[in-house]
Amino acid sequence: MPFPASLLARVLEMAVAIQQIPAPTGAEAARADFVQARFAAEGLETTTDAVGNVYARLPGQDPDAPPLVISAHLDTVFPADTPLTLRREGDRLCAPGIGDNSVAVAALFALAWLLPSPLPADLWLVANVGEEGLGNLKGMKAVVARFGGRVRAYLVLEGLGLGWIYPQGLGVRRYAISVETAGGHAWGDAGAPSAVHILADLVARLAARPLPPRTSLNVGTFHGGVSVNTIAPRARVEIDLRAVAPRDLERLAHGVESEALRVRRKGVGVYIERIGDRPAGHIPASHPLVQAALAALQKEGIRGRLAPASTDANIPLSRGYPAICLGLTHGGGAHTTAEFIETASLAHGLAALVRLVQYLLASPAYLNL
């Protein structure tokens, strides 16, 4: 399906406008306001919810038909004061957050511009909050609470990863582990327990533990101490655990908790706080939704590949609802200030997306692929 060059330019222009608005997790309001205003300018029925998600509806001919829900997260990993400088390098657009996830939010507009009206059934476009970091997928939780299981499918869009389909939600558990001691003077109280020393030893032991296959353990932050000549009275780490199989995640989590509790002794307090959970779930490769996505990519000359990932699709998948996450462009540098997308690839990603939406809205045709 040839994708109009003029429309591709509009999508990229929208992606840049979105990218230029800071939207760290928990502070997406300015970007959400912009997206809602642009939805309204397109003549779409638009609403918000209590957590800050923005919804737009493309009406269908049959109000009783299950709707299709397509989402893209608004938030980024970057603090609000991060320079959002954009530069062009040939076919590349380089900027923090351009691929994750500004271009995917812009793709929601591409669907509104391209799809004929009226559609066979309602199509809901959702720009949601709380996907990154410790957002704990709160935006998608609200989306699924609103629509439940009476949907054709949930399609989650990510700007990077063209050709990848994610029908399996990777389970994630996150902890903050804190150590507290009396502290003291580096010389006068030499030998007293240091929270930094104790926690550093714990991290080293966690890093040395053998991991089950298809799992990961990452210590993402380490904070503590008062000054160079003070025995540290406090230290804290944040740990990210991931596993494809829920039982492996539980084993990994139990190991971390057990190791942490072993350092507790007189004069040393240890506090374990669960700060994040992303439930696992999946649909099989044979599911009609997965097969429809593979077929749409193949029509664009793209070989589709399946993999587990931690995305907003975790929420509907964990509740047994049909859902996948799709990538839209080639690029790289995700979660760094060197992030980029290859603009030519976006035309293929958008064409495949439009084709997939047409498959899914032509109910019940996609169920028979």
DRENDO-1510 file (C-alpha; in Angstrom, 1 decimal, always signed):
<recs>
REC; n; res; u; v; w
REC; 1; MET; +0.0; +0.0; +0.0 .
REC; 2; PRO; +1.7; +3.2; -1.1 .
REC; 3; PHE; +1.7; +5.8; +1.7 .
REC; 4; PRO; +1.2; +9.4; +0.5 .
REC; 5; ALA; +4.4; +11.4; +0.9 .
REC; 6; SER; +2.4; +14.5; +1.9 .
REC; 7; LEU; +0.7; +12.6; +4.7 .
REC; 8; LEU; +4.0; +11.1; +5.9 .
REC; 9; ALA; +5.3; +14.7; +6.2 .
REC; 10; ARG; +2.2; +15.6; +8.3 .
REC; 11; VAL; +2.7; +12.7; +10.6 .
REC; 12; LEU; +6.4; +13.6; +11.1 .
REC; 13; GLU; +5.5; +17.3; +11.7 .
REC; 14; MET; +3.0; +16.1; +14.4 .
REC; 15; ALA; +5.6; +13.8; +15.9 .
REC; 16; VAL; +8.1; +16.7; +16.3 .
REC; 17; ALA; +5.4; +19.0; +17.8 .
REC; 18; ILE; +4.6; +16.3; +20.4 .
REC; 19; GLN; +8.3; +15.5; +21.1 .
REC; 20; GLN; +9.0; +19.2; +21.8 .
REC; 21; ILE; +6.6; +19.1; +24.8 .
REC; 22; PRO; +8.2; +17.6; +28.0 .
REC; 23; ALA; +6.2; +14.7; +29.3 .
REC; 24; PRO; +8.0; +12.8; +32.1 .
REC; 25; THR; +6.0; +10.1; +33.7 .
REC; 26; GLY; +3.5; +11.7; +36.1 .
REC; 27; ALA; +3.7; +15.1; +34.4 .
REC; 28; GLU; +2.2; +14.4; +31.0 .
REC; 29; ALA; -0.6; +17.1; +31.3 .
REC; 30; ALA; +0.9; +19.6; +28.8 .
REC; 31; ARG; +1.4; +17.0; +26.1 .
REC; 32; ALA; -2.0; +15.5; +26.8 .
REC; 33; ASP; -3.6; +19.0; +26.5 .
REC; 34; PHE; -1.9; +19.5; +23.1 .
REC; 35; VAL; -3.1; +16.1; +21.8 .
REC; 36; GLN; -6.6; +16.7; +23.0 .
REC; 37; ALA; -6.7; +20.1; +21.3 .
REC; 38; ARG; -5.5; +18.6; +18.1 .
REC; 39; PHE; -8.0; +15.8; +18.2 .
REC; 40; ALA; -10.7; +18.4; +18.7 .
REC; 41; ALA; -9.3; +20.5; +15.8 .
REC; 42; GLU; -9.7; +17.4; +13.6 .
REC; 43; GLY; -13.4; +17.3; +14.5 .
REC; 44; LEU; -13.2; +14.2; +16.7 .
REC; 45; GLU; -15.2; +13.5; +19.7 .
REC; 46; THR; -12.6; +13.8; +22.5 .
REC; 47; THR; -12.7; +13.2; +26.3 .
REC; 48; THR; -10.2; +12.6; +29.2 .
REC; 49; ASP; -10.4; +10.5; +32.3 .
REC; 50; ALA; -9.3; +10.9; +35.9 .
REC; 51; VAL; -5.7; +9.7; +35.4 .
REC; 52; GLY; -5.1; +12.0; +32.4 .
REC; 53; ASN; -5.6; +9.7; +29.4 .
REC; 54; VAL; -7.0; +11.4; +26.2 .
REC; 55; TYR; -9.6; +9.6; +24.1 .
REC; 56; ALA; -10.9; +10.3; +20.6 .
REC; 57; ARG; -13.6; +8.3; +18.9 .
REC; 58; LEU; -14.0; +7.6; +15.2 .
REC; 59; PRO; -17.6; +6.5; +15.0 .
REC; 60; GLY; -18.7; +3.2; +13.4 .
REC; 61; GLN; -21.9; +2.3; +11.6 .
REC; 62; ASP; -22.9; -0.3; +14.1 .
REC; 63; PRO; -23.0; +1.2; +17.7 .
REC; 64; ASP; -23.5; -2.3; +19.2 .
REC; 65; ALA; -20.4; -3.7; +17.5 .
REC; 66; PRO; -17.3; -4.2; +19.7 .
REC; 67; PRO; -14.9; -1.3; +19.2 .
REC; 68; LEU; -11.2; -1.4; +18.4 .
REC; 69; VAL; -9.0; +0.4; +20.9 .
REC; 70; ILE; -5.6; +1.7; +19.7 .
REC; 71; SER; -3.3; +3.4; +22.2 .
REC; 72; ALA; +0.1; +5.1; +22.4 .
REC; 73; HIS; +1.7; +6.3; +25.6 .
REC; 74; LEU; +2.4; +10.0; +26.1 .
REC; 75; ASP; +5.1; +9.8; +28.7 .
REC; 76; THR; +8.9; +9.7; +28.3 .
REC; 77; VAL; +11.8; +8.6; +30.5 .
REC; 78; PHE; +13.4; +12.1; +30.4 .
REC; 79; PRO; +13.2; +14.7; +33.2 .
REC; 80; ALA; +11.3; +17.9; +32.4 .
REC; 81; ASP; +14.5; +19.9; +32.1 .
REC; 82; THR; +16.1; +17.6; +29.5 .
REC; 83; PRO; +17.0; +19.6; +26.3 .
REC; 84; LEU; +14.7; +18.3; +23.6 .
REC; 85; THR; +16.8; +19.5; +20.7 .
REC; 86; LEU; +15.9; +18.0; +17.3 .
REC; 87; ARG; +18.3; +17.5; +14.5 .
REC; 88; ARG; +18.1; +15.9; +11.1 .
REC; 89; GLU; +20.8; +13.6; +9.8 .
REC; 90; GLY; +19.8; +12.5; +6.3 .
REC; 91; ASP; +16.9; +10.2; +6.7 .
REC; 92; ARG; +17.1; +10.3; +10.4 .
REC; 93; LEU; +15.2; +12.4; +12.9 .
REC; 94; CYS; +17.2; +12.5; +16.2 .
REC; 95; ALA; +15.7; +13.8; +19.4 .
REC; 96; PRO; +15.0; +12.5; +22.9 .
REC; 97; GLY; +11.6; +10.7; +22.8 .
REC; 98; ILE; +11.1; +11.0; +19.1 .
REC; 99; GLY; +10.7; +7.2; +18.7 .
REC; 100; ASP; +9.6; +6.4; +22.2 .
REC; 101; ASN; +6.9; +7.5; +21.9 .
REC; 102; SER; +6.2; +10.7; +20.0 .
REC; 103; VAL; +5.9; +9.2; +16.6 .
REC; 104; ALA; +3.5; +6.5; +17.8 .
REC; 105; VAL; +1.2; +9.2; +19.3 .
REC; 106; ALA; +1.4; +11.0; +15.9 .
REC; 107; ALA; +0.3; +7.8; +14.3 .
REC; 108; LEU; -3.0; +8.0; +16.0 .
REC; 109; PHE; -3.6; +11.1; +13.9 .
REC; 110; ALA; -2.6; +9.3; +10.8 .
REC; 111; LEU; -5.4; +6.8; +11.3 .
REC; 112; ALA; -7.9; +9.7; +11.7 .
REC; 113; TRP; -6.6; +11.3; +8.5 .
REC; 114; LEU; -6.5; +8.1; +6.4 .
REC; 115; LEU; -9.4; +5.9; +7.4 .
REC; 116; PRO; -12.8; +6.4; +5.6 .
REC; 117; SER; -15.8; +7.5; +7.6 .
REC; 118; PRO; -18.0; +6.0; +8.8 .
REC; 119; LEU; -16.1; +2.9; +9.9 .
REC; 120; PRO; -17.8; -0.5; +10.3 .
REC; 121; ALA; -17.4; -0.2; +14.1 .
REC; 122; ASP; -16.1; +2.4; +16.6 .
REC; 123; LEU; -12.4; +3.1; +16.6 .
REC; 124; TRP; -11.0; +4.6; +19.8 .
REC; 125; LEU; -7.7; +6.4; +19.7 .
REC; 126; VAL; -6.1; +6.7; +23.1 .
REC; 127; ALA; -3.0; +8.8; +24.2 .
REC; 128; ASN; -2.4; +7.3; +27.6 .
REC; 129; VAL; -0.2; +8.2; +30.6 .
REC; 130; GLY; +2.0; +6.2; +32.9 .
REC; 131; GLU; +3.7; +3.6; +30.7 .
REC; 132; GLU; +7.3; +4.4; +31.5 .
REC; 133; GLY; +9.3; +4.0; +34.8 .
REC; 134; LEU; +7.2; +3.8; +37.9 .
REC; 135; GLY; +4.0; +4.8; +36.1 .
REC; 136; ASN; +3.1; +1.1; +36.6 .
REC; 137; LEU; +0.8; +1.2; +33.5 .
REC; 138; LYS; -1.8; +3.2; +35.3 .
REC; 139; GLY; -3.0; +4.8; +32.1 .
REC; 140; MET; -3.6; +1.5; +30.4 .
REC; 141; LYS; -5.3; +0.1; +33.6 .
REC; 142; ALA; -7.8; +2.9; +33.3 .
REC; 143; VAL; -8.3; +2.2; +29.6 .
REC; 144; VAL; -9.0; -1.5; +30.2 .
REC; 145; ALA; -11.3; -0.6; +33.1 .
REC; 146; ARG; -13.3; +1.5; +30.7 .
REC; 147; PHE; -13.6; -0.9; +27.8 .
REC; 148; GLY; -13.1; -4.3; +29.5 .
REC; 149; GLY; -13.3; -7.4; +27.3 .
REC; 150; ARG; -16.0; -6.2; +25.0 .
REC; 151; VAL; -13.5; -5.1; +22.3 .
REC; 152; ARG; -12.2; -6.5; +19.0 .
REC; 153; ALA; -8.7; -6.0; +20.3 .
REC; 154; TYR; -6.3; -3.7; +22.0 .
REC; 155; LEU; -3.5; -2.4; +19.7 .
REC; 156; VAL; -0.6; -0.7; +21.5 .
REC; 157; LEU; +1.7; +1.4; +19.4 .
REC; 158; GLU; +5.4; +1.9; +20.0 .
REC; 159; GLY; +7.4; +4.2; +17.7 .
REC; 160; LEU; +10.5; +1.9; +17.5 .
REC; 161; GLY; +10.7; -1.8; +16.5 .
REC; 162; LEU; +9.1; -2.0; +13.0 .
REC; 163; GLY; +8.5; -5.6; +12.2 .
REC; 164; TRP; +8.2; -6.7; +15.8 .
REC; 165; ILE; +4.9; -7.9; +17.3 .
REC; 166; TYR; +4.7; -8.4; +21.0 .
REC; 167; PRO; +1.8; -10.8; +21.9 .
REC; 168; GLN; +3.4; -11.7; +25.3 .
REC; 169; GLY; +3.7; -9.3; +28.2 .
REC; 170; LEU; +7.0; -9.7; +30.1 .
REC; 171; GLY; +6.4; -9.8; +33.8 .
REC; 172; VAL; +8.1; -7.1; +35.8 .
REC; 173; ARG; +8.6; -6.6; +39.6 .
REC; 174; ARG; +10.4; -3.6; +41.1 .
REC; 175; TYR; +11.7; -3.0; +44.6 .
REC; 176; ALA; +13.3; -0.2; +46.6 .
REC; 177; ILE; +15.6; -1.6; +49.3 .
REC; 178; SER; +16.8; +0.8; +52.0 .
REC; 179; VAL; +19.4; +0.3; +54.7 .
REC; 180; GLU; +19.6; +2.5; +57.8 .
REC; 181; THR; +22.3; +2.6; +60.4 .
REC; 182; ALA; +23.4; +5.0; +63.2 .
REC; 183; GLY; +26.1; +6.4; +60.9 .
REC; 184; GLY; +29.0; +8.3; +62.6 .
REC; 185; HIS; +32.4; +9.9; +62.0 .
REC; 186; ALA; +34.7; +8.2; +59.5 .
REC; 187; TRP; +37.6; +8.1; +62.0 .
REC; 188; GLY; +36.0; +8.5; +65.4 .
REC; 189; ASP; +33.4; +5.8; +64.8 .
REC; 190; ALA; +35.5; +3.7; +62.4 .
REC; 191; GLY; +34.2; +0.1; +62.2 .
REC; 192; ALA; +30.5; +1.1; +62.8 .
REC; 193; PRO; +28.2; -0.3; +60.1 .
REC; 194; SER; +27.8; +1.9; +57.0 .
REC; 195; ALA; +24.6; +1.7; +55.0 .
REC; 196; VAL; +26.5; +2.2; +51.8 .
REC; 197; HIS; +29.0; -0.6; +52.5 .
REC; 198; ILE; +26.2; -3.0; +53.5 .
REC; 199; LEU; +24.0; -2.1; +50.5 .
REC; 200; ALA; +26.9; -2.3; +48.0 .
REC; 201; ASP; +27.7; -5.8; +49.4 .
REC; 202; LEU; +24.1; -6.8; +48.9 .
REC; 203; VAL; +24.1; -5.5; +45.3 .
REC; 204; ALA; +27.3; -7.5; +44.6 .
REC; 205; ARG; +25.8; -10.7; +46.0 .
REC; 206; LEU; +22.6; -10.2; +43.9 .
REC; 207; ALA; +24.7; -9.6; +40.8 .
REC; 208; ALA; +26.5; -12.8; +41.4 .
REC; 209; ARG; +23.4; -15.0; +41.8 .
REC; 210; PRO; +22.7; -17.3; +38.8 .
REC; 211; LEU; +19.6; -16.2; +36.9 .
REC; 212; PRO; +17.0; -18.6; +35.5 .
REC; 213; PRO; +16.8; -18.5; +31.7 .
REC; 214; ARG; +14.8; -15.6; +30.2 .
REC; 215; THR; +15.0; -13.5; +33.3 .
REC; 216; SER; +16.9; -10.3; +34.2 .
REC; 217; LEU; +18.0; -8.4; +37.3 .
REC; 218; ASN; +19.0; -4.7; +37.1 .
REC; 219; VAL; +20.0; -2.3; +39.8 .
REC; 220; GLY; +18.9; +0.9; +38.3 .
REC; 221; THR; +19.7; +3.5; +41.0 .
REC; 222; PHE; +21.9; +3.7; +44.1 .
REC; 223; HIS; +21.7; +6.6; +46.5 .
REC; 224; GLY; +23.1; +7.2; +50.0 .
REC; 225; GLY; +25.5; +8.8; +52.3 .
REC; 226; VAL; +25.9; +12.3; +53.7 .
REC; 227; SER; +29.5; +13.3; +53.1 .
REC; 228; VAL; +32.9; +11.7; +52.3 .
REC; 229; ASN; +33.9; +11.7; +55.9 .
REC; 230; THR; +30.7; +10.4; +57.4 .
REC; 231; ILE; +29.8; +6.8; +57.9 .
REC; 232; ALA; +26.6; +6.5; +55.8 .
REC; 233; PRO; +23.4; +6.3; +57.9 .
REC; 234; ARG; +21.2; +5.7; +54.9 .
REC; 235; ALA; +21.3; +4.1; +51.4 .
REC; 236; ARG; +18.7; +3.0; +48.9 .
REC; 237; VAL; +18.7; +1.0; +45.7 .
REC; 238; GLU; +15.9; +0.4; +43.1 .
REC; 239; ILE; +15.9; -3.0; +41.4 .
REC; 240; ASP; +14.1; -4.1; +38.3 .
REC; 241; LEU; +13.3; -7.8; +37.9 .
REC; 242; ARG; +11.9; -9.3; +34.6 .
REC; 243; ALA; +10.8; -12.8; +33.5 .
REC; 244; VAL; +8.9; -14.3; +30.7 .
REC; 245; ALA; +7.3; -17.0; +33.0 .
REC; 246; PRO; +5.4; -15.8; +36.1 .
REC; 247; ARG; +6.9; -18.6; +38.2 .
REC; 248; ASP; +10.4; -17.5; +37.3 .
REC; 249; LEU; +9.6; -13.9; +38.3 .
REC; 250; GLU; +8.3; -15.1; +41.7 .
REC; 251; ARG; +11.5; -17.2; +42.2 .
REC; 252; LEU; +13.6; -14.2; +41.3 .
REC; 253; ALA; +11.7; -11.9; +43.6 .
REC; 254; HIS; +11.9; -14.4; +46.5 .
REC; 255; GLY; +15.7; -14.6; +46.1 .
REC; 256; VAL; +16.1; -10.8; +46.2 .
REC; 257; GLU; +13.9; -10.5; +49.3 .
REC; 258; SER; +15.7; -13.3; +51.1 .
REC; 259; GLU; +19.2; -11.8; +50.3 .
REC; 260; ALA; +18.0; -8.4; +51.5 .
REC; 261; LEU; +16.7; -9.7; +54.8 .
REC; 262; ARG; +20.0; -11.6; +55.5 .
REC; 263; VAL; +21.8; -8.3; +56.0 .
REC; 264; ARG; +19.5; -7.2; +58.8 .
REC; 265; ARG; +21.1; -7.3; +62.3 .
REC; 266; LYS; +21.4; -5.2; +65.4 .
REC; 267; GLY; +22.0; -1.6; +64.4 .
REC; 268; VAL; +21.1; -2.3; +60.8 .
REC; 269; GLY; +17.6; -1.7; +59.5 .
REC; 270; VAL; +16.5; -3.1; +56.2 .
REC; 271; TYR; +13.3; -2.0; +54.5 .
REC; 272; ILE; +11.9; -3.7; +51.3 .
REC; 273; GLU; +9.3; -1.8; +49.4 .
REC; 274; ARG; +7.6; -3.1; +46.2 .
REC; 275; ILE; +7.4; -0.1; +44.0 .
REC; 276; GLY; +6.3; -1.6; +40.7 .
REC; 277; ASP; +4.4; -4.6; +39.2 .
REC; 278; ARG; +3.6; -5.3; +35.5 .
REC; 279; PRO; +1.6; -8.5; +35.2 .
REC; 280; ALA; +2.4; -11.1; +32.6 .
REC; 281; GLY; +0.0; -12.5; +30.0 .
REC; 282; HIS; +0.0; -13.7; +26.4 .
REC; 283; ILE; -2.0; -14.8; +23.4 .
REC; 284; PRO; -0.6; -17.6; +21.2 .
REC; 285; ALA; +1.1; -17.1; +17.9 .
REC; 286; SER; -1.8; -18.8; +16.3 .
REC; 287; HIS; -4.3; -16.2; +17.6 .
REC; 288; PRO; -6.1; -14.4; +14.7 .
REC; 289; LEU; -4.9; -11.0; +16.0 .
REC; 290; VAL; -1.3; -12.1; +15.7 .
REC; 291; GLN; -1.9; -13.7; +12.3 .
REC; 292; ALA; -3.6; -10.5; +11.1 .
REC; 293; ALA; -0.6; -8.4; +12.2 .
REC; 294; LEU; +1.8; -10.8; +10.5 .
REC; 295; ALA; -0.3; -10.6; +7.3 .
REC; 296; ALA; -0.4; -6.8; +7.3 .
REC; 297; LEU; +3.3; -6.6; +7.7 .
REC; 298; GLN; +3.9; -9.2; +5.0 .
REC; 299; LYS; +1.8; -7.2; +2.5 .
REC; 300; GLU; +4.3; -4.3; +3.1 .
REC; 301; GLY; +7.2; -6.6; +2.4 .
REC; 302; ILE; +8.1; -6.8; +6.1 .
REC; 303; ARG; +8.9; -10.1; +7.9 .
REC; 304; GLY; +7.1; -10.0; +11.2 .
REC; 305; ARG; +8.8; -11.4; +14.3 .
REC; 306; LEU; +7.3; -12.2; +17.7 .
REC; 307; ALA; +8.8; -11.5; +21.1 .
REC; 308; PRO; +7.9; -10.9; +24.7 .
REC; 309; ALA; +8.1; -7.3; +26.0 .
REC; 310; SER; +7.0; -5.1; +28.8 .
REC; 311; THR; +4.4; -2.7; +27.3 .
REC; 312; ASP; +1.0; -1.3; +27.9 .
REC; 313; ALA; -0.3; -4.5; +26.3 .
REC; 314; ASN; +0.6; -6.3; +29.6 .
REC; 315; ILE; -2.6; -5.1; +31.2 .
REC; 316; PRO; -5.2; -6.5; +28.7 .
REC; 317; LEU; -3.1; -9.6; +28.1 .
REC; 318; SER; -3.0; -10.3; +31.8 .
REC; 319; ARG; -6.8; -10.2; +31.9 .
REC; 320; GLY; -7.2; -12.5; +29.0 .
REC; 321; TYR; -8.2; -9.9; +26.4 .
REC; 322; PRO; -6.8; -10.0; +22.8 .
REC; 323; ALA; -3.9; -7.5; +22.6 .
REC; 324; ILE; -0.6; -6.9; +20.9 .
REC; 325; CYS; +2.0; -4.2; +20.8 .
REC; 326; LEU; +3.4; -3.1; +17.4 .
REC; 327; GLY; +6.5; -1.1; +16.4 .
REC; 328; LEU; +6.2; +1.5; +13.7 .
REC; 329; THR; +9.8; +2.6; +12.6 .
REC; 330; HIS; +13.4; +1.5; +12.5 .
REC; 331; GLY; +15.6; +3.5; +14.8 .
REC; 332; GLY; +17.7; +3.3; +17.9 .
REC; 333; GLY; +19.0; +4.9; +21.0 .
REC; 334; ALA; +15.8; +4.4; +22.9 .
REC; 335; HIS; +15.9; +6.0; +26.4 .
REC; 336; THR; +18.9; +8.1; +25.6 .
REC; 337; THR; +19.3; +11.6; +24.3 .
REC; 338; ALA; +20.8; +10.1; +21.1 .
REC; 339; GLU; +17.4; +8.5; +20.2 .
REC; 340; PHE; +16.5; +8.5; +16.5 .
REC; 341; ILE; +14.0; +7.2; +13.9 .
REC; 342; GLU; +14.5; +6.5; +10.2 .
REC; 343; THR; +11.8; +8.4; +8.6 .
REC; 344; ALA; +11.5; +6.3; +5.4 .
REC; 345; SER; +10.6; +3.3; +7.5 .
REC; 346; LEU; +7.7; +5.1; +9.0 .
REC; 347; ALA; +5.8; +5.0; +5.7 .
REC; 348; HIS; +5.9; +1.2; +5.8 .
REC; 349; GLY; +5.0; +1.0; +9.4 .
REC; 350; LEU; +2.0; +3.3; +9.0 .
REC; 351; ALA; +0.8; +1.4; +5.9 .
REC; 352; ALA; +0.9; -1.9; +7.7 .
REC; 353; LEU; -0.9; -0.3; +10.6 .
REC; 354; VAL; -3.7; +1.0; +8.4 .
REC; 355; ARG; -4.0; -2.4; +6.7 .
REC; 356; LEU; -4.2; -4.2; +10.1 .
REC; 357; VAL; -6.9; -1.8; +11.3 .
REC; 358; GLN; -8.9; -2.4; +8.2 .
REC; 359; TYR; -8.6; -6.2; +8.8 .
REC; 360; LEU; -9.8; -5.9; +12.3 .
REC; 361; LEU; -12.7; -3.6; +11.6 .
REC; 362; ALA; -14.0; -5.8; +8.8 .
REC; 363; SER; -15.6; -8.0; +11.4 .
REC; 364; PRO; -15.6; -11.0; +11.5 .
REC; 365; ALA; -13.2; -11.3; +8.6 .
REC; 366; TYR; -10.0; -11.2; +10.6 .
REC; 367; LEU; -11.1; -14.1; +12.7 .
REC; 368; ASN; -11.0; -16.3; +9.7 .
REC; 369; LEU; -7.5; -15.4; +8.4 .
</recs>
